[in-house]
């Protein structure tokens, strides 16, 4: 598995990471054990989760704590899931970080990201101070921001965060011009989330309330030729995200054992030419409306 330098952190990360949201709903511990251990054996070394991803942190801790040295572990905080305080309350954040470490069965994580925090709250400073203290105390090696739009741009411009996790895919390209150039200039590690656009092209119809609906609607208008071939679509989508300047790793989730490995093998044998990349960018610029902002 190809690896890239994660900004100035010194970490060398696998270009295909694992997102832990979907496994948070998984009740079969053996399936999770098989899925994650196989992926680690085949080159995965980035696992991302969050305190609000149901049982994700706990499952990862239960099945992988004995292999803690084999992977970089990222989690996110900000939502008061299971706590009495409000979202972004500093006291809640402290408790949330400690709970994440307990669930993950580790003394530290490699990065803690603030999870879709608004610019207004960032400007107040208290949430950032919580993360900085966690770093000082050795609970995390680095601190990051996960989010989109001008909130992400402001987080980058503070110069405080070591990494940026941002929505980036064939149906979500605002970040390429808005936040990424400055993040690259500042040497931040950059993680593309939703790199396969929730495979929205695979649905014939969708309710407006469905999670992939926004991307599904955009793709109907973008009408990329490669979407007609399901296998090519996944490969092209992944390769596009990883071709964007500055992107170090793309996070993909699954509940299916072997799926991460399948994607990894495809990436190892696929390329995206400069011409193909520019065609996707040009099509976006031709079609995208002003309200096609990053999907938080």
HUUR-V117615 format. One record per residue. RES is the residue in three letters. D_LAST is the distance of its C-alpha to the last C-alpha in Angstrom with 1 decimal. Layout:
# HUUR-V117615
res->RES d_last->D_LAST
res->RES d_last->D_LAST
This chain:
# HUUR-V117615
res->UNK d_last->28.6
res->UNK d_last->27.8
res->UNK d_last->26.6
res->UNK d_last->25.2
res->UNK d_last->25.5
res->UNK d_last->22.4
res->UNK d_last->22.7
res->UNK d_last->25.4
res->UNK d_last->25.1
res->UNK d_last->27.9
res->UNK d_last->26.0
res->UNK d_last->26.6
res->UNK d_last->23.7
res->UNK d_last->23.9
res->UNK d_last->21.9
res->UNK d_last->20.7
res->UNK d_last->19.1
res->UNK d_last->18.6
res->UNK d_last->15.4
res->UNK d_last->16.7
res->UNK d_last->14.5
res->UNK d_last->16.8
res->UNK d_last->20.0
res->UNK d_last->19.1
res->UNK d_last->20.5
res->UNK d_last->23.6
res->UNK d_last->26.9
res->UNK d_last->29.1
res->UNK d_last->29.4
res->UNK d_last->31.6
res->UNK d_last->29.1
res->UNK d_last->26.5
res->UNK d_last->29.4
res->UNK d_last->30.4
res->UNK d_last->27.0
res->UNK d_last->26.1
res->UNK d_last->29.7
res->UNK d_last->30.2
res->UNK d_last->27.1
res->UNK d_last->28.3
res->UNK d_last->31.8
res->UNK d_last->30.6
res->UNK d_last->28.7
res->UNK d_last->25.3
res->UNK d_last->24.9
res->UNK d_last->21.2
res->UNK d_last->19.8
res->UNK d_last->16.3
res->UNK d_last->15.7
res->UNK d_last->14.5
res->UNK d_last->16.6
res->UNK d_last->14.7
res->UNK d_last->15.1
res->UNK d_last->18.3
res->UNK d_last->21.3
res->UNK d_last->19.7
res->UNK d_last->20.9
res->UNK d_last->24.3
res->UNK d_last->24.8
res->UNK d_last->24.1
res->UNK d_last->26.5
res->UNK d_last->29.1
res->UNK d_last->29.3
res->UNK d_last->28.7
res->UNK d_last->29.9
res->UNK d_last->33.2
res->UNK d_last->31.6
res->UNK d_last->29.6
res->UNK d_last->31.1
res->UNK d_last->30.0
res->UNK d_last->26.2
res->UNK d_last->23.7
res->UNK d_last->21.6
res->UNK d_last->18.1
res->UNK d_last->16.5
res->UNK d_last->14.0
res->UNK d_last->14.8
res->UNK d_last->13.9
res->UNK d_last->13.9
res->UNK d_last->17.5
res->UNK d_last->17.9
res->UNK d_last->21.7
res->UNK d_last->22.6
res->UNK d_last->24.2
res->UNK d_last->22.5
res->UNK d_last->19.5
res->UNK d_last->16.1
res->UNK d_last->16.5
res->UNK d_last->20.3
res->UNK d_last->21.9
res->UNK d_last->24.5
res->UNK d_last->22.0
res->UNK d_last->20.1
res->UNK d_last->23.5
res->UNK d_last->24.3
res->UNK d_last->21.0
res->UNK d_last->21.6
res->UNK d_last->25.2
res->UNK d_last->24.3
res->UNK d_last->22.0
res->UNK d_last->25.0
res->UNK d_last->27.3
res->UNK d_last->25.3
res->UNK d_last->24.9
res->UNK d_last->28.7
res->UNK d_last->28.4
res->UNK d_last->29.4
res->UNK d_last->26.5
res->UNK d_last->23.3
res->UNK d_last->22.8
res->UNK d_last->19.4
res->UNK d_last->17.6
res->UNK d_last->14.0
res->UNK d_last->12.7
res->UNK d_last->9.6
res->UNK d_last->6.9
res->UNK d_last->10.0
res->UNK d_last->10.7
res->UNK d_last->13.3
res->UNK d_last->15.8
res->UNK d_last->15.9
res->UNK d_last->16.0
res->UNK d_last->18.9
res->UNK d_last->20.8
res->UNK d_last->21.2
res->UNK d_last->21.9
res->UNK d_last->18.9
res->UNK d_last->19.6
res->UNK d_last->23.2
res->UNK d_last->22.5
res->UNK d_last->21.0
res->UNK d_last->23.8
res->UNK d_last->26.3
res->UNK d_last->25.0
res->UNK d_last->25.5
res->UNK d_last->28.9
res->UNK d_last->29.8
res->UNK d_last->29.0
res->UNK d_last->26.3
res->UNK d_last->24.0
res->UNK d_last->25.1
res->UNK d_last->22.1
res->UNK d_last->19.1
res->UNK d_last->15.7
res->UNK d_last->12.3
res->UNK d_last->9.0
res->UNK d_last->6.0
res->UNK d_last->5.7
res->UNK d_last->8.1
res->UNK d_last->11.2
res->UNK d_last->10.2
res->UNK d_last->10.1
res->UNK d_last->13.3
res->UNK d_last->14.9
res->UNK d_last->14.4
res->UNK d_last->16.1
res->UNK d_last->18.7
res->UNK d_last->19.8
res->UNK d_last->21.4
res->UNK d_last->21.0
res->UNK d_last->18.5
res->UNK d_last->19.8
res->UNK d_last->16.7
res->UNK d_last->13.3
res->UNK d_last->10.7
res->UNK d_last->8.3
res->UNK d_last->7.2
res->UNK d_last->10.6
res->UNK d_last->12.9
res->UNK d_last->15.5
res->UNK d_last->13.2
res->UNK d_last->10.5
res->UNK d_last->12.6
res->UNK d_last->11.7
res->UNK d_last->11.5
res->UNK d_last->15.1
res->UNK d_last->16.7
res->UNK d_last->14.5
res->UNK d_last->13.9
res->UNK d_last->15.7
res->UNK d_last->19.2
res->UNK d_last->19.5
res->UNK d_last->17.9
res->UNK d_last->20.6
res->UNK d_last->23.2
res->UNK d_last->22.6
res->UNK d_last->23.0
res->UNK d_last->19.7
res->UNK d_last->18.9
res->UNK d_last->16.0
res->UNK d_last->14.1
res->UNK d_last->12.4
res->UNK d_last->10.0
res->UNK d_last->10.2
res->UNK d_last->13.3
res->UNK d_last->15.0
res->UNK d_last->12.4
res->UNK d_last->13.1
res->UNK d_last->16.6
res->UNK d_last->16.0
res->UNK d_last->19.3
res->UNK d_last->21.3
res->UNK d_last->21.1
res->UNK d_last->23.8
res->UNK d_last->22.3
res->UNK d_last->19.2
res->UNK d_last->18.7
res->UNK d_last->16.2
res->UNK d_last->15.0
res->UNK d_last->14.6
res->UNK d_last->11.4
res->UNK d_last->12.1
res->UNK d_last->13.4
res->UNK d_last->11.2
res->UNK d_last->12.1
res->UNK d_last->15.5
res->UNK d_last->16.2
res->UNK d_last->15.4
res->UNK d_last->17.6
res->UNK d_last->20.4
res->UNK d_last->20.7
res->UNK d_last->20.3
res->UNK d_last->23.1
res->UNK d_last->23.2
res->UNK d_last->26.7
res->UNK d_last->25.7
res->UNK d_last->23.7
res->UNK d_last->27.2
res->UNK d_last->27.8
res->UNK d_last->25.5
res->UNK d_last->26.5
res->UNK d_last->26.3
res->UNK d_last->22.8
res->UNK d_last->21.4
res->UNK d_last->23.4
res->UNK d_last->22.5
res->UNK d_last->18.7
res->UNK d_last->19.1
res->UNK d_last->21.6
res->UNK d_last->19.6
res->UNK d_last->16.7
res->UNK d_last->19.5
res->UNK d_last->21.4
res->UNK d_last->19.0
res->UNK d_last->20.9
res->UNK d_last->20.0
res->UNK d_last->18.0
res->UNK d_last->19.8
res->UNK d_last->18.3
res->UNK d_last->16.0
res->UNK d_last->14.9
res->UNK d_last->15.9
res->UNK d_last->16.6
res->UNK d_last->19.5
res->UNK d_last->22.1
res->UNK d_last->24.9
res->UNK d_last->27.4
res->UNK d_last->28.1
res->UNK d_last->25.0
res->UNK d_last->23.7
res->UNK d_last->27.2
res->UNK d_last->27.4
res->UNK d_last->24.3
res->UNK d_last->25.8
res->UNK d_last->29.1
res->UNK d_last->27.8
res->UNK d_last->26.1
res->UNK d_last->29.4
res->UNK d_last->31.3
res->UNK d_last->28.9
res->UNK d_last->28.3
res->UNK d_last->26.6
res->UNK d_last->28.9
res->UNK d_last->28.2
res->UNK d_last->29.1
res->UNK d_last->26.7
res->UNK d_last->23.8
res->UNK d_last->24.9
res->UNK d_last->25.3
res->UNK d_last->21.7
res->UNK d_last->20.7
res->UNK d_last->23.4
res->UNK d_last->22.4
res->UNK d_last->18.8
res->UNK d_last->20.5
res->UNK d_last->22.9
res->UNK d_last->20.7
res->UNK d_last->17.2
res->UNK d_last->17.0
res->UNK d_last->16.0
res->UNK d_last->13.1
res->UNK d_last->11.7
res->UNK d_last->8.9
res->UNK d_last->6.1
res->UNK d_last->3.8
res->UNK d_last->0.0
